[in-house]
Amino acid sequence: MSALFEPGNYVELSFGYTMPTVEGTHSTPFGTSRSGNAAEAFGQGVVSGKFDVNEQLSFAVIYDQPFGADADYGDADPTYPIAGSRASFESSGITALGRYRLNDNFSIHAGARMVQVDADLFVRSIAAITATGPVFATYEASFDPDRDIGFVVGAAYEKPEIALRVALTYSSELSFENDYRYTVSSPLGTMSGTGTTRYTMPRSINLDFRTGIAANTLLFGSIRWAEWSETVIELDNYLTGRLSDGPPRRGL
């Protein structure tokens, strides 16, 4: 979004790399097992381009990866309930924005955002405990990609003499409908089928600000609110009936 406010014609490429750590334990009367680090490292890239039509009107196009989740329990103890499970949720988005300067201090911006999502899931869980050890069941699902288009609208206040800018932006929720194929395997046999899952990625509000605090020095930050409680992904014949309840977003 910041590219929209840069002076003149502008191109920006940014990349971030995150190495999170998410660990847990599972305790029973027979002992405690550990999950290992279930969060995979990931990279995120953003490409932005902006051009001016005249002194008041400008446009920008932004490519990013707004949502995602990767989990892998490959390093878990063998007795951890979902050892060997893994899941991946990926997305890519293109946002087209226009900005109109009302005067030297105030501007408004709006546009459209298209996001495509895709996912894969493999769950290995303990179905029963026998005299010879645990008996496992697996659930594997592969999603077909789906996409939706939402809108973005906002306003900004600037005071150029102190490099101050405060921008408020609202992004609408997005609705997806992924067809998927699944296979359930257990000691009782194997079952395969197809299904469709419907869910939304939440609406959000972003507050971005920056200000000059000294010569050649800027202070900047952002606050984001998203309605993640509305995002639930459910699959047919899933072992627990639910894939996700909360933010499928790396690092959030």
C-alpha positions as CSV (number, residue, x, y, z in Angstrom):
1,M,0.0,0.0,0.0
2,S,2.8,2.4,0.8
3,A,3.9,2.5,-2.9
4,L,0.6,4.4,-3.7
5,F,2.0,7.4,-1.8
6,E,5.5,7.6,-3.3
7,P,6.3,10.6,-5.4
8,G,6.5,10.2,-9.2
9,N,6.5,6.8,-11.0
10,Y,7.7,4.1,-8.7
11,V,8.5,0.4,-8.6
12,E,9.2,-1.6,-5.4
13,L,10.2,-5.1,-4.6
14,S,10.3,-6.4,-1.1
15,F,10.9,-9.8,0.5
16,G,10.7,-11.1,4.0
17,Y,11.8,-14.4,5.5
18,T,10.4,-15.8,8.8
19,M,11.5,-18.7,10.9
20,P,8.8,-19.3,13.5
21,T,8.8,-21.8,16.4
22,V,5.7,-23.5,17.5
23,E,6.0,-26.4,19.9
24,G,3.7,-28.4,22.2
25,T,3.5,-31.4,24.4
26,H,0.9,-34.1,24.9
27,S,0.6,-35.8,28.3
28,T,-1.1,-39.1,29.2
29,P,-0.8,-41.4,32.3
30,F,1.9,-43.3,30.2
31,G,4.1,-40.2,29.7
32,T,4.6,-37.0,27.7
33,S,5.4,-36.7,24.0
34,R,6.6,-33.6,22.2
35,S,5.5,-32.1,18.9
36,G,8.9,-30.7,17.8
37,N,8.8,-27.5,15.8
38,A,5.6,-27.7,13.8
39,A,6.0,-24.3,12.1
40,E,7.9,-24.2,8.8
41,A,10.0,-21.3,7.7
42,F,8.5,-19.2,4.9
43,G,9.2,-16.3,2.6
44,Q,6.9,-13.6,1.4
45,G,7.4,-11.3,-1.5
46,V,5.6,-8.1,-2.6
47,V,5.9,-6.4,-6.0
48,S,4.4,-2.9,-6.4
49,G,4.2,-0.5,-9.2
50,K,2.8,3.1,-9.2
51,F,2.4,5.8,-11.9
52,D,0.9,9.3,-11.9
53,V,-1.8,10.3,-14.4
54,N,-1.5,13.9,-13.3
55,E,-0.9,15.9,-10.1
56,Q,-4.1,14.7,-8.5
57,L,-4.7,11.1,-9.8
58,S,-2.4,8.1,-9.6
59,F,-2.7,4.3,-9.8
60,A,-0.9,1.4,-8.3
61,V,-0.8,-2.4,-8.8
62,I,0.4,-4.7,-6.0
63,Y,1.2,-8.4,-6.0
64,D,1.4,-10.1,-2.6
65,Q,0.7,-13.3,-0.6
66,P,-1.9,-12.1,1.9
67,F,-2.8,-15.4,3.6
68,G,-1.0,-18.7,4.3
69,A,-0.2,-21.4,6.8
70,D,2.3,-24.3,6.8
71,A,2.5,-26.9,9.5
72,D,4.6,-30.1,9.6
73,Y,4.8,-32.5,12.5
74,G,7.5,-34.6,10.9
75,D,9.9,-34.0,13.9
76,A,7.3,-35.0,16.5
77,D,7.9,-37.9,18.9
78,P,6.4,-41.1,17.4
79,T,3.8,-41.2,20.3
80,Y,2.6,-37.6,19.6
81,P,-1.1,-37.9,18.6
82,I,-0.6,-36.3,15.1
83,A,3.0,-37.1,14.5
84,G,3.8,-37.1,10.7
85,S,0.9,-34.8,9.9
86,R,1.3,-31.8,7.6
87,A,-0.8,-29.0,6.1
88,S,-0.3,-26.2,3.6
89,F,-2.5,-23.2,2.8
90,E,-1.2,-20.8,0.1
91,S,-2.6,-17.7,-1.5
92,S,-1.6,-15.0,-4.0
93,G,-3.3,-11.7,-4.6
94,I,-3.3,-8.8,-7.0
95,T,-4.6,-5.4,-5.9
96,A,-5.4,-2.5,-8.3
97,L,-5.7,0.9,-6.6
98,G,-6.5,4.5,-7.6
99,R,-5.7,7.5,-5.5
100,Y,-7.2,11.0,-5.8
101,R,-5.6,14.0,-4.0
102,L,-8.3,16.3,-2.7
103,N,-5.7,18.9,-1.7
104,D,-2.1,19.0,-0.3
105,N,-3.3,17.2,2.9
106,F,-6.1,14.9,2.2
107,S,-6.6,12.0,-0.4
108,I,-8.8,9.1,-0.9
109,H,-8.0,5.7,-2.4
110,A,-10.0,2.7,-3.6
111,G,-9.7,-0.3,-5.8
112,A,-10.3,-4.1,-6.3
113,R,-8.4,-7.1,-4.9
114,M,-8.3,-10.6,-6.4
115,V,-7.0,-13.4,-4.2
116,Q,-6.5,-17.1,-5.2
117,V,-6.1,-19.8,-2.5
118,D,-5.0,-23.4,-2.6
119,A,-4.4,-26.0,0.1
120,D,-3.3,-29.6,0.9
121,L,-3.7,-31.6,4.1
122,F,-2.4,-34.9,5.5
123,V,-3.3,-35.9,9.0
124,R,-2.0,-39.0,10.8
125,S,-3.6,-39.7,14.1
126,I,-3.8,-42.5,16.7
127,A,-7.0,-44.4,16.2
128,A,-6.5,-47.0,18.9
129,I,-4.0,-48.3,21.4
130,T,-3.4,-52.1,21.4
131,A,-1.1,-54.5,23.3
132,T,1.4,-54.2,20.5
133,G,1.3,-50.4,20.3
134,P,-0.7,-47.6,18.6
135,V,-2.9,-48.1,15.5
136,F,-3.0,-45.1,13.1
137,A,-5.5,-43.7,10.8
138,T,-4.8,-41.1,8.1
139,Y,-6.8,-38.4,6.3
140,E,-5.5,-36.8,3.1
141,A,-7.1,-34.0,1.1
142,S,-6.1,-32.0,-1.9
143,F,-7.9,-28.7,-2.8
144,D,-8.6,-27.3,-6.2
145,P,-7.7,-23.6,-6.3
146,D,-10.5,-20.9,-6.1
147,R,-10.4,-17.1,-6.3
148,D,-12.6,-14.2,-5.3
149,I,-12.6,-10.4,-5.8
150,G,-13.2,-7.9,-3.1
151,F,-12.9,-4.2,-2.7
152,V,-10.5,-1.8,-0.9
153,V,-11.3,1.8,0.2
154,G,-9.5,4.3,2.4
155,A,-8.4,7.8,3.0
156,A,-5.1,9.5,4.1
157,Y,-3.9,12.7,5.8
158,E,-0.4,14.1,5.0
159,K,1.6,17.0,6.3
160,P,4.6,17.1,3.9
161,E,6.7,19.6,5.9
162,I,7.2,17.1,8.7
163,A,6.8,13.9,6.5
164,L,3.6,13.0,8.4
165,R,1.2,10.5,6.8
166,V,-1.7,8.6,8.4
167,A,-3.7,6.2,6.1
168,L,-6.8,4.2,7.0
169,T,-7.7,1.4,4.7
170,Y,-10.7,-1.1,4.7
171,S,-10.5,-4.4,2.8
172,S,-13.7,-6.4,2.3
173,E,-14.0,-10.1,3.2
174,L,-13.4,-12.7,0.5
175,S,-15.5,-15.9,0.0
176,F,-14.1,-19.1,-1.3
177,E,-15.5,-22.5,-2.5
178,N,-12.8,-25.1,-2.9
179,D,-13.6,-28.5,-4.4
180,Y,-11.4,-31.2,-2.9
181,R,-10.6,-34.9,-3.0
182,Y,-10.0,-36.9,0.2
183,T,-8.9,-40.4,1.3
184,V,-9.4,-41.8,4.8
185,S,-7.4,-44.9,5.7
186,S,-7.6,-47.0,8.9
187,P,-7.3,-50.6,10.0
188,L,-10.9,-51.0,8.9
189,G,-10.2,-50.1,5.3
190,T,-9.9,-47.1,3.0
191,M,-12.6,-44.6,1.9
192,S,-12.3,-41.9,-0.8
193,G,-14.6,-39.2,-1.9
194,T,-15.0,-35.6,-3.0
195,G,-16.5,-32.5,-1.3
196,T,-16.7,-28.8,-1.3
197,T,-15.7,-26.5,1.5
198,R,-17.0,-22.9,1.8
199,Y,-15.4,-20.3,4.0
200,T,-14.4,-16.6,4.1
201,M,-11.1,-14.7,4.6
202,P,-11.9,-11.9,7.0
203,R,-12.5,-8.2,6.4
204,S,-9.7,-6.0,7.8
205,I,-8.8,-2.5,8.7
206,N,-5.3,-1.2,8.4
207,L,-4.0,2.0,10.1
208,D,-0.5,3.0,8.7
209,F,1.4,6.0,9.9
210,R,4.8,7.6,9.6
211,T,6.3,10.9,10.7
212,G,9.7,12.6,10.6
213,I,11.5,12.8,14.0
214,A,14.8,14.2,12.9
215,A,16.7,15.0,9.7
216,N,16.7,11.9,7.4
217,T,14.9,9.9,10.1
218,L,11.4,8.5,10.0
219,L,9.3,6.8,12.7
220,F,6.7,4.5,11.2
221,G,4.3,1.7,12.1
222,S,1.0,0.0,11.4
223,I,-2.0,-1.5,13.2
224,R,-4.2,-4.2,11.7
225,W,-7.6,-5.5,12.7
226,A,-9.1,-8.6,11.1
227,E,-12.2,-10.6,12.0
228,W,-10.6,-14.0,12.2
229,S,-13.4,-15.5,14.4
230,E,-15.5,-15.8,11.2
231,T,-13.0,-18.0,9.4
232,V,-13.7,-21.8,9.8
233,I,-12.7,-24.4,7.3
234,E,-14.5,-27.8,7.6
235,L,-14.1,-31.0,5.5
236,D,-16.3,-34.1,5.0
237,N,-15.3,-37.1,7.1
238,Y,-12.3,-35.3,8.6
239,L,-11.2,-37.1,11.8
240,T,-12.1,-34.2,14.1
241,G,-14.6,-32.5,11.7
242,R,-12.5,-29.3,11.5
243,L,-9.4,-28.2,9.8
244,S,-9.0,-24.7,11.1
245,D,-10.7,-22.4,13.5
246,G,-8.8,-19.1,13.5
247,P,-6.3,-17.3,11.3
248,P,-4.7,-19.5,8.6
249,R,-2.0,-16.8,8.3
250,R,1.7,-17.3,8.6
251,G,3.0,-15.5,11.6
252,L,-0.3,-14.1,12.8
